[in-house]
Amino acid sequence: MKNIKITLVIVLFAAIGAKAQDTSVELFSIPLSNPGQPAKLIVEQIAGSISVTAHDGKEVVVKASFGNKKAHYKDDKPKSGMKRISNSSLSISGEEKNNVVQIINEQFNRATNLDIKVPKNCSLKLKTINQGNIDVAGVNGEFEITNVNGEVTLLQVNGSASVDTVNGDIKVVFNSVTENANMAFSSLNGDLDVTFPKTLKSDVKLRTDRGEILTDFDMTVAPQKTQVETSEKSDTYKVKLEQWVRGEINGGGPEMLFKTWNGDIIIRAK
């Protein structure tokens, strides 16, 4: 099998006029060892957005724009009589083995916004922490998506997903789902808005502390369970209601977990 590694270091210096513009550069493309088979893409970075879209090609194509889109307040006050020169740098590598492509971003102190094209059948493991969102469109596979301070959007995807973020909304639109696959969607501060095919069969487990639960599925909701706690030392007997809402969609099936603290849970049928 091929084991491909591409390392690219780019340093750009550009004179900026009155208005700053983003610079987008195609870095490299990585062919797959088995282009007719499903692939997997792994991207984990500190800062910046990750956008992944499906294309008809048999390789993974990586583009990037450099620099933090959220300008620091000092950037608005250039020194008197001086022109600002933009220094945009990126150190990035890509490795491929057995149809698994890993993009390694060693740019730790500046946001890097990655725009990646993948074959349609490609599982994704994506993670970013600050100053960026994660967007996926038109891909078929298993999705493991993590953000901390940003949104996650998956549109017109097929397969299964585990998606979580801390500060941001999650929006997912499935064309089809993998049979018997469990899924999970969670945020601390954000709405969960997930669309499934109307034929979905699932056991759902839902919890929001400061929001609403909404659906247009005909969901059968189970009575809340009681939890009993006893203590021999204090001779107490304590009963409390479970905080999760449990239900069945179309007779039940694999578990779908939805959890947010400050946001709504919206489960749509199409």
C-alpha positions as CSV (number, residue, x, y, z in Angstrom):
1,M,0.0,0.0,0.0
2,K,1.1,3.6,-0.6
3,N,2.2,5.6,2.3
4,I,2.2,9.2,1.2
5,K,3.4,12.2,3.2
6,I,3.4,15.7,2.0
7,T,4.8,18.6,4.0
8,L,4.3,22.1,3.0
9,V,5.5,25.3,4.7
10,I,4.2,28.5,3.2
11,V,5.1,32.1,4.2
12,L,3.3,34.9,2.4
13,F,4.1,38.6,2.7
14,A,1.5,40.9,1.1
15,A,1.1,44.7,1.2
16,I,-2.4,45.5,2.4
17,G,-4.3,48.6,1.2
18,A,-7.3,50.1,2.9
19,K,-9.2,46.8,3.0
20,A,-7.8,43.5,4.1
21,Q,-8.7,40.5,2.0
22,D,-8.5,36.8,2.9
23,T,-5.9,34.8,0.9
24,S,-6.9,31.3,-0.1
25,V,-4.3,28.9,-1.5
26,E,-4.6,25.3,-2.8
27,L,-1.9,23.5,-0.8
28,F,-1.9,19.9,-2.2
29,S,-3.9,16.9,-3.2
30,I,-3.4,13.4,-1.8
31,P,-4.3,10.3,-3.9
32,L,-5.9,7.3,-2.2
33,S,-4.3,3.9,-2.1
34,N,-7.6,2.3,-3.1
35,P,-9.6,5.0,-4.8
36,G,-12.6,2.7,-5.4
37,Q,-13.1,2.0,-1.7
38,P,-14.4,4.3,1.2
39,A,-11.9,6.6,2.7
40,K,-11.4,8.3,6.0
41,L,-10.2,11.9,6.8
42,I,-8.7,13.0,10.1
43,V,-8.2,16.7,11.0
44,E,-7.5,18.0,14.4
45,Q,-6.4,21.6,15.0
46,I,-6.3,24.3,17.6
47,A,-7.8,27.3,15.9
48,G,-9.7,28.0,12.7
49,S,-12.6,26.6,10.6
50,I,-12.8,23.2,8.9
51,S,-15.0,22.9,5.8
52,V,-15.3,19.5,4.0
53,T,-17.3,18.9,0.9
54,A,-17.7,15.9,-1.4
55,H,-16.5,16.0,-5.0
56,D,-16.3,13.5,-7.9
57,G,-12.5,13.1,-7.7
58,K,-10.5,10.2,-6.2
59,E,-8.2,12.3,-4.1
60,V,-8.3,14.6,-1.1
61,V,-7.7,18.3,-2.0
62,V,-6.6,20.7,0.7
63,K,-6.9,24.5,0.5
64,A,-6.4,27.0,3.3
65,S,-6.8,30.7,4.1
66,F,-4.4,32.1,6.6
67,G,-4.8,34.3,9.6
68,N,-7.3,35.0,12.3
69,K,-10.5,36.4,10.8
70,K,-11.3,38.0,14.2
71,A,-8.9,40.9,14.1
72,H,-7.3,42.0,17.4
73,Y,-8.2,45.5,18.4
74,K,-4.6,46.7,17.9
75,D,-4.8,45.8,14.2
76,D,-7.2,48.8,13.7
77,K,-4.5,51.3,14.8
78,P,-1.4,51.1,12.6
79,K,1.6,53.1,13.6
80,S,1.7,56.6,12.2
81,G,3.3,56.9,8.7
82,M,3.7,53.1,8.3
83,K,2.1,50.5,5.9
84,R,1.0,47.2,7.4
85,I,2.6,44.1,5.8
86,S,0.6,41.0,6.3
87,N,2.6,38.0,7.4
88,S,0.6,34.8,6.8
89,S,2.3,31.5,7.4
90,L,1.3,27.9,7.6
91,S,3.1,24.7,8.4
92,I,0.9,21.7,7.4
93,S,1.4,18.1,6.4
94,G,-0.7,15.4,4.9
95,E,-0.3,11.6,5.3
96,E,-2.1,8.8,3.6
97,K,-2.0,5.1,4.4
98,N,-4.6,2.4,3.5
99,N,-7.2,5.1,2.4
100,V,-6.8,7.0,5.7
101,V,-5.7,10.6,5.2
102,Q,-4.5,12.7,8.1
103,I,-4.0,16.4,7.9
104,I,-1.6,17.7,10.6
105,N,-1.7,21.4,11.2
106,E,1.3,22.7,13.2
107,Q,0.1,26.3,13.2
108,F,-0.6,26.7,16.9
109,N,-0.7,30.4,17.4
110,R,-2.9,31.6,14.5
111,A,-6.2,30.4,13.1
112,T,-6.0,28.4,9.9
113,N,-9.2,27.9,7.9
114,L,-9.1,24.6,6.0
115,D,-11.2,23.9,2.9
116,I,-11.0,20.2,2.0
117,K,-12.6,18.2,-0.8
118,V,-13.0,14.5,-0.4
119,P,-14.5,11.6,-2.4
120,K,-18.2,11.1,-1.6
121,N,-17.7,8.0,0.5
122,C,-15.4,9.2,3.2
123,S,-15.7,9.0,7.0
124,L,-14.6,12.1,8.9
125,K,-13.0,12.7,12.3
126,L,-12.8,16.5,12.7
127,K,-11.9,18.7,15.6
128,T,-11.2,22.4,16.2
129,I,-11.2,24.4,19.4
130,N,-11.2,28.2,18.8
131,Q,-12.2,30.8,16.2
132,G,-13.9,28.5,13.8
133,N,-16.9,26.4,12.7
134,I,-17.0,23.0,11.2
135,D,-19.1,22.5,8.0
136,V,-19.6,19.2,6.0
137,A,-21.7,18.8,2.9
138,G,-22.6,15.9,0.7
139,V,-20.4,13.2,2.3
140,N,-21.3,9.6,3.0
141,G,-19.8,7.9,6.1
142,E,-19.3,7.9,9.8
143,F,-18.8,11.3,11.3
144,E,-17.0,12.1,14.6
145,I,-17.1,15.8,14.9
146,T,-15.9,17.9,17.9
147,N,-15.9,21.7,18.3
148,V,-15.4,23.8,21.4
149,N,-16.2,27.4,20.6
150,G,-18.1,27.2,17.3
151,E,-20.9,25.7,15.4
152,V,-21.2,22.4,13.6
153,T,-23.2,22.0,10.4
154,L,-23.7,18.8,8.4
155,L,-25.9,19.1,5.3
156,Q,-27.2,16.4,2.9
157,V,-25.1,13.7,4.5
158,N,-25.6,9.9,4.7
159,G,-24.5,7.6,7.5
160,S,-24.1,8.1,11.2
161,A,-22.8,10.8,13.5
162,S,-21.4,11.7,16.9
163,V,-21.3,15.5,17.2
164,D,-20.5,17.7,20.2
165,T,-19.6,21.3,20.9
166,V,-19.5,23.4,24.0
167,N,-20.5,26.9,22.7
168,G,-22.4,26.6,19.5
169,D,-25.4,25.3,17.6
170,I,-25.5,21.9,15.9
171,K,-27.4,21.5,12.7
172,V,-27.5,18.1,10.8
173,V,-29.6,17.1,7.8
174,F,-29.5,13.4,6.9
175,N,-30.5,12.1,3.5
176,S,-30.2,8.5,4.9
177,V,-28.9,6.9,8.0
178,T,-26.9,3.8,8.7
179,E,-29.1,1.0,9.9
180,N,-28.7,0.0,13.5
181,A,-26.2,2.8,14.2
182,N,-26.3,4.7,17.5
183,M,-25.8,8.4,17.4
184,A,-25.2,11.3,19.8
185,F,-25.6,15.1,19.6
186,S,-24.6,17.4,22.5
187,S,-23.9,21.0,23.2
188,L,-23.6,23.0,26.4
189,N,-24.7,26.4,25.0
190,G,-26.5,25.8,21.7
191,D,-29.5,24.4,19.9
192,L,-29.6,20.9,18.4
193,D,-31.5,20.8,15.1
194,V,-31.3,17.4,13.4
195,T,-33.3,16.2,10.4
196,F,-33.8,12.5,9.7
197,P,-35.7,10.6,7.0
198,K,-39.3,10.1,8.1
199,T,-38.7,6.3,8.1
200,L,-36.3,6.6,11.0
201,K,-36.7,3.9,13.7
202,S,-35.0,4.9,17.0
203,D,-35.1,4.9,20.8
204,V,-34.4,8.6,21.7
205,K,-32.9,9.9,24.9
206,L,-33.3,13.7,25.4
207,R,-32.3,16.3,27.9
208,T,-32.3,20.1,27.9
209,D,-32.2,22.1,31.1
210,R,-33.1,25.6,29.7
211,G,-34.8,24.9,26.4
212,E,-37.7,23.1,24.7
213,I,-37.9,19.8,22.9
214,L,-39.7,19.9,19.6
215,T,-40.4,17.3,16.9
216,D,-42.7,16.5,14.0
217,F,-42.2,12.8,14.4
218,D,-45.0,10.8,16.0
219,M,-42.9,10.0,19.0
220,T,-44.1,7.7,21.8
221,V,-42.9,9.2,25.1
222,A,-42.2,6.8,28.0
223,P,-43.3,7.7,31.6
224,Q,-40.4,9.2,33.6
225,K,-38.6,6.7,35.7
226,T,-38.0,7.2,39.4
227,Q,-34.6,6.8,41.0
228,V,-34.4,5.6,44.6
229,E,-31.4,6.3,46.8
230,T,-31.0,4.9,50.3
231,S,-28.4,5.6,53.0
232,E,-27.9,3.2,55.9
233,K,-25.8,5.8,57.8
234,S,-28.4,8.5,57.8
235,D,-31.4,6.2,57.5
236,T,-32.9,8.2,54.6
237,Y,-34.9,7.1,51.6
238,K,-34.8,9.5,48.7
239,V,-36.8,9.4,45.5
240,K,-36.3,11.6,42.4
241,L,-37.5,11.7,38.8
242,E,-35.0,10.9,36.0
243,Q,-34.1,14.1,34.1
244,W,-34.0,12.4,30.8
245,V,-37.0,12.2,28.4
246,R,-37.2,8.8,26.7
247,G,-39.2,7.9,23.6
248,E,-39.6,5.8,20.6
249,I,-39.8,6.8,16.9
250,N,-41.6,4.4,14.5
251,G,-41.5,1.6,17.0
252,G,-37.9,2.1,18.3
253,G,-34.5,1.1,17.2
254,P,-30.9,2.2,17.8
255,E,-30.3,4.9,20.5
256,M,-30.2,8.6,19.5
257,L,-28.9,10.8,22.4
258,F,-29.6,14.5,22.4
259,K,-28.3,16.7,25.3
260,T,-27.9,20.4,25.7
261,W,-28.0,22.6,28.8
262,N,-28.9,26.0,27.3
263,G,-30.7,25.4,24.0
264,D,-33.6,23.7,22.2
265,I,-33.7,20.2,20.9
266,I,-35.4,20.0,17.4
267,I,-35.9,16.7,15.7
268,R,-37.3,17.0,12.2
269,A,-38.7,14.4,9.7
270,K,-38.4,14.8,6.0
